Amino acid sequence: MSKSKLTSLIVAKIMKALLKNFATSKKMVINNDIFLSNILGEGDGHAMSSSSASLFKSLTKWSIANNGGKNRRWPQDWINMRVRSLSNYLVEV
């Protein structure tokens, strides 16, 4: 894998692609300004560790690492952030 710099734009694209899988409606507009809590939930899984929020976080962290980025500590209130804000935070911290 090349050592290209992972940018917040790339991380935002990854997040939006993942969010489409969790959206309850195909008509839902998923863009950089959507709040993650509009799509994800912390108590919507079949087990404590399989909520849409925990799956999204794990898949995003894996995608960042798999694309040459560093896994950073996520803010506690990340689910209440917008895609743009969280992607900036994860890249620029």
N, C-alpha and C positions, 0 to 999 in steps of 0.2 A: 504494500500500500504506500502511496506517495505521502510525503510529509506536508501536504498542503494545509494551510491555516484554516481551521474551522471558524467560520464567522457566525455572528448572531443571525444573519439572514438564512444561512444553511440550517442552523438549529431550529429556527422558526419554521422552515419548510418541513423539517422532520416532524416537528410537533403537530403541524396542521395535517400532515398525512396520517399521523397516528390518531388524531382527534376525529377524523372522518370515520374511523372504525368504531368509535364509541358514540357517535351522534345518533340520537333516537329518530331523526328525520333526515332523509336525503336532501331535503330542501333547506336545511339549516346552513346558514352562511358561516363558514369558518375562515376567519382572516386574522391578521395580526392583532386586532383590537378586541377579540372575543375574550371574555373572562373564562378561565379554565373551569370554574365552578358551574358555568352554564351547561357544560357537557359532562363533566366528571363528578363522581360522587365517592364518598369515603365509606359508605355503608351499603353499597348496592351489589356486593359480590355474594357468592355462595359460601365463602369462608372469610375469616377476618383478613387474610392476606391476599385476597383476590378481588378487591374492589377495583372499579375502573380507574380510580385515582392511583392506587398502588401499582397497577399494571402499566398505566401510562408513564409513571415516574421510572419504573424499572426499564421499560422499553426505550424511553428517551435516554436514560443513562447509558444503556447498552449501545444505542446508536451513536451517541457522542464518542464513546470510547472506541467503537469499531471504526469510526471515521477519523481517528487520530487526535481527538480532543481529550482534554483532562476532565475527569469527573470531579465536579465541585460540590461543596455542601449546598443543599437546597435550602432556601428560607423556609421557616416553619409555616408561614401563611401562603405558600406558593400557589395553592389551589384558588386563592382569591386574586391572583395576578392575571394580567393579560398575557397572551402569547408573546407579544413584543417585549414586555417588561421582563418576563422570565428568561427568554432567550438571551437578552442583553445581559442579565444578571449572571447567567451560567457561563457566558463567554468572557465577560469583562471583570469578574471578581478577582 
